[in-house]
Each structure stands twice: as structure tokens, then as C-alpha cells.
Amino acid sequence: MSVDHVEEIAGDGEGERTVIAEADATTTITPTTTAAATAASVTAAVRYYTTAPGVRLNVRSGPSTNYGVVRVLSGGSRVPIFCQTPGQTISGPYGTTNVWDNIDDGEYISDAYVYTGSDGYVAPRCG
């Protein structure tokens, strides 16, 4: 099975969306490939969330302010959360937490600046 494209599906209106990988047209569907496709869709699903409006958010190379700044996000940016990990405790617009969100390879932001609708983990733990 190969990935042909990524389809964006609207979320629940609370600042999130789901992205799902699809098989290409040359894939032969059998019970085995159907199970594999289902597993691939589950592992490929990534949700996007909105960062705090009006806040320029530092993206760091690790889950702490001791790590270097990789880039800066504009307020209200939409970011994927691939996984989450505990790190330095940070206070922000959405509370105080030690949860850090992995938004790209080697890129982390404090969950205190991301509207996830939850005080806990919303993605698998990194590792």
C-alpha cells in the first residue's frame, strides 16, 4: 500500500481537524490489506490545534526553555501534535502544565499555549 495524498477532514468546530492518509487507486483491497489500511489510517491520523491568539510562540528543540529556539510561530497558528512528552512546567493562556507538544521533527511547544480542549494528553507519548 502506498500513500497517494492526504485528505483534510473538518473537525468539531473547536479549532481542530483530522488528517488521514489514503491508499492509492492501484491498491488491491483484500481482508489483509483492509486491516493494514485501517491500522495505517489510525497511526497516520494527526490532529491540528490552534495556538494562543496574539502570542508569538517560541518553538524549541526540546521540551524546556533551556533548549534553543528553532523558529517562532505567529499567534493563532495551526499546528499538528504528533506526540506529547513531559518537560518543564510552563504557565500560559490555557493553564499550567508540564506537557510539551511535538509539532515536527525536533520541534516542541508548551501545551499551555495550545488550545486542545483538555488538561491532559491528547496524543500518544513521544518515545
N, C-alpha and C positions, 0 to 999 in steps of 0.2 A: 504494500500500500504506500502510495506517495501522497504528499500534501500538495494540492493544486493551488489553493488560495485560502484566505482567512475570511470568514464571514462575520460581520458585526451584527449582533442581535441587541435590540433595545432592552435596557434594564427595567427596574421597577419605578423609575422616576425620581429616585433618591440619589442621583449622582453616580450611578454605576452602570456598567454594561458588561456583557459577556462575549468573549471571542472564542470561536470554536473552529478547530481545523477540520477540513472535509477531505474525503478521498477524491482522487481524480476520476474521470469518466472511464479510464481503462481498467479500473479495479473490478475483478470478478467477485461478486458477492456470494459467499457461502456461509454456513453457520460459523466456521472458524474465523473467516475474515470479518464477519459481523461482530463477533465477540472482540476481536482485535481492534476493530474500528471504534467500538464502544469504549474500550479501555483507552485508546488513543485520544478520543474526544474528551474523556474525563481528565486525563493528565494534561491535555492541551488547553483546557478551559482556563482562561485568565480573566479576572475581573479588573475593571478600571475604576478608579476612585478620584475624587476631586480634592485638591489641596486647599488649604485655607485661603479665602479671598483676601487680597490686599497684603499678602505676606510673600516676600521674596525668600524662598526656601533653599537653604544650602543642601546639596546632595553630597554625601560623604562616601569615602571609600570603605568605611566600616561602620558598625553600629555605636558610634560615640562621637562627641565633638572633638575628641583627641585625634580622629582621623582627618586627613586632608579633604578639602573641598574639591570635588570633581567638576561640578557645574552648579548653576543656580537656576531654580525654577521660578517662573512668574506666579503670582497669586492666582488661584483658581485653575491651575494646570490639571490635566487629567493624566493619571499615572497607573500603570499596571502594578499589581502586587503579586510577584511570583512566589515569594515565601516570606516568612517573618521570623525574627530572631530576637532574643532578649539582649539588651545592651544597657547603655547609660540611661538613667531615668531623666526624662525631659517633661517640662510643663509647657503646654501650648493651648491654642484655642479650643481643642477638643479634649482637654483634660491632661492629667499627669500619667505617664506610662513609661515602662522600660522596653516596650515593643518597638522594634525598628523594621521598616518595610524594605525589602529588596525589590527595587524597581527596574534594575538592569544588572548586567554582569558587573560586580564590584561597585554597585551604587545603592546607597541606603539613605532613607529619610526617616525621621522620627514619626511614629504613628500619631503623636499628639497634634500633628499638623495636617492629618489626612482624615476626611470625613468618611468613615466606614460604617457608621450606624451601630458600632459595637465597642464595648470597652475591652474586649479580648481579641484573640487571634481570629482572623477571617481568612487566612491562607495557611497552607502547611508550614511547619517549621523548616527553616533552612538547615541544610546539613547533609 
